[in-house]
Amino acid sequence: MDLDSSLNMLFGIPVALMEVYISKKKYSSTVSPETPSKDRGTIFMIWLIILCAQISSIHCTRLGYGSKIILNKHIKYFVWIPFSISLFFIGLLLRIKSIDQLGKWFTTAIRTTDNQQLIDVGLYRKMRHPSYAGVFLYFFGLSLLLNNWLTFCITMIPISSVFYYRIHIEEQELKKHFGKRYEEYKQKVPYMIIPKVF
């Protein structure tokens, strides 16, 4: 196995285990487990797509498919790899911090309760879905570690698509639950995952 694939797995496996732990522990959190999930199967789709994308990417890299993004070894070792790892850790910290700021209201299932609060402080003042922004960022870093255009696309296109779909469903449910308050929040915080951009 080459260095690119090894680094991808070195960082990818622990974060996958962390996400399994979060999913298991926070699936219902303090929100009543009797409240039905409204995620329309997206949690299953997310796991399936991430697993398939990561396996396909590493397999393509090992078989030598696709072209390298950076050919110069000095740039790769002293710029590209540290940059990719930095993006990974920034994404990881963003994910953890945003989950912490949601506190008891964070769940991996899309659920709402009558007494649920709309969190609009901390990271949620800058973007509506900082937890997903963290996920995008650490997958961006992981896919750059493979240093391959093909595997970058294999990873980022399906993962971005499934999370965008998940955000769409989540926003619909939040709008149903909070009504006008959520519309006002969207006007106040117009960016979903990238402040000043998107």
N, C-alpha and C positions, 0 to 999 in steps of 0.2 A: 504494500500500500504506500502511495507517495505521501509527501508531507502535506499537501493540500487536503487530501481526504482524511488523513490522520488528525489534522487540526480541526476540521469540520466535525469529526466524530468526538474529539476530545471536548469540544464545547457543546456540541449538539446533544449528546447523551445526557449529561447532567441537567441541562435545561428541559429536556423531555421528561426526566424524572420529576423535576420541580413542577412541571405543568400537570403531570399525573397526580401528584400530591395535592396541588391546588384544586384540581377537578374533583378529587375524592373528598377533600375536606370542605370545600366551598360550594359544592353542588347545590346544597340547599341553605347553607350558612344559618343565620338566625331567622331568615324568612321561612315562614311556615311551609314544611314539606307537603302539606295538603294542597297548597296553592299549585295548580298545574303549570308545568313548564310551557312557555309559548315560543320556544326557539325553533319549532318546525323542523327538528332533526339536524339543525346546523352544527350542534356540538359533535355529533357523529361524523358529519361531512368534513368538519375541520380536522379531526384526528385522522380520518382516512386520507384526505388530500395531503396533509403534512407528511404522513408516513410514506405515501407513494412518491411524493416529490423528493423527499430526502433520499430514499432508497434509489430512485431513478437517477438522481444527480450524482450520487457517489458511484453508482454502477457505470454511468456514462464517462465519468472522470477516469475510472480504472481501466476502461476499454479504450481510452484515448479519443473519444468522440468530442467534437467541438474544438474551438481554437482558444488558446490562452489569451487572457486579457493583458497580462503583463509578462513580457518575455525576459526583460533584464533582471537578472538574479539579485543584483544589489538593490534595485528599486523594490523588488518583491520582498526581500527579507527585511529591509530597513524602513520601508514606507508602507507597502501594500498590506503586509500581514499585521503590523501594529495598528494601522488604520482600521482594518476589518475587525480586529479584536476589540478595539476601542468602541466601535459602533455596536458590537455585540453587547458589551458591558453597559453602555449607556442605555440601550434598549431594555436590558434586564433590570437595571435600576429604575427606569421609568415605569416598567410593568409593576414591580414590587411596590414602589411609592404610590402609584395610582390605586392599587388594590388596598393599600393601607389607608389612603385618604377616603375611600368609599366605606371602609370599616365594615360594620355588620350588614350593609346593604349590598356588598359585593357577592355575587353568585355566578357560577359558570352556566347556570340555567337562566333563561330569561323569565323572571318572575317579578311580580309587584304585589304589594300588600296595601291595605287601606291606610296604614300609618307611615308609609314609606316617605322618606325625605328626598328632595331633589338637591343633590350635592352640586354646588356651583362655586366652591372655594378651592384654593390650592391649584393643582394642575388643571382642574375642571373650569377654572376661569379663563384658561388659554385655549383649550380644546375640549370637545365633548367626549372624546373616547381616548384618553391618554393610555389606558391599559392596552388597547389594540395598537396604538402608536408604538408602544414598547415592543410588542410582538413583531410588528413590521420591521422595526429597527434591528432587533436581534436576528431575525431571519435574513435581513439584508446583509448584516455582517457575516453570518454563516455562509451565505451563498457567495459572497465575495472571497471568502477564504478558499473556495474551490478554484478560483482564478480561471474561470472558464465561461465564455459567453453563453454556450448552450445550457449548461447546468444552472447558470444564473437565471435564465428565462424559465427553465423547468421548475425551479424553486419559486421564484417570485410571482410569476403570472397566476398559477392556480391558487397559491396561498393568498395573494392580494384579492383575487376574485371572490373566494369563499368568505374572507373576512369582510369584504365590502357588502356582500349579501347579508351576512350576520348583522352588520351595523344597520343596514336598511330595516331589517325585521325589528331590531332592538329599538330603533327610533320610532317606528310605528307604534310599538307597544307603550313606549314612554309618552308618546303624544296622546294615546288613548287614555292612559292613566292620569297624567298631569294636566292634560288639556291646554288651556291658554298659557299656563305657567311654563310649559315646555316650549311653546312657540316663542314666548318672550325670551327664554333662555337661549334658544337657537339664534334669535336676532342679536342677543348680547354676545354670544359666543358662536360666530358663524363657521368656525373651522372644526372639522371632525377630528383629524389626526395630525395635521401639520399647521401650527400657528402661522397666520399671514399667507398661507398657500392653499390648503385644502381641508 
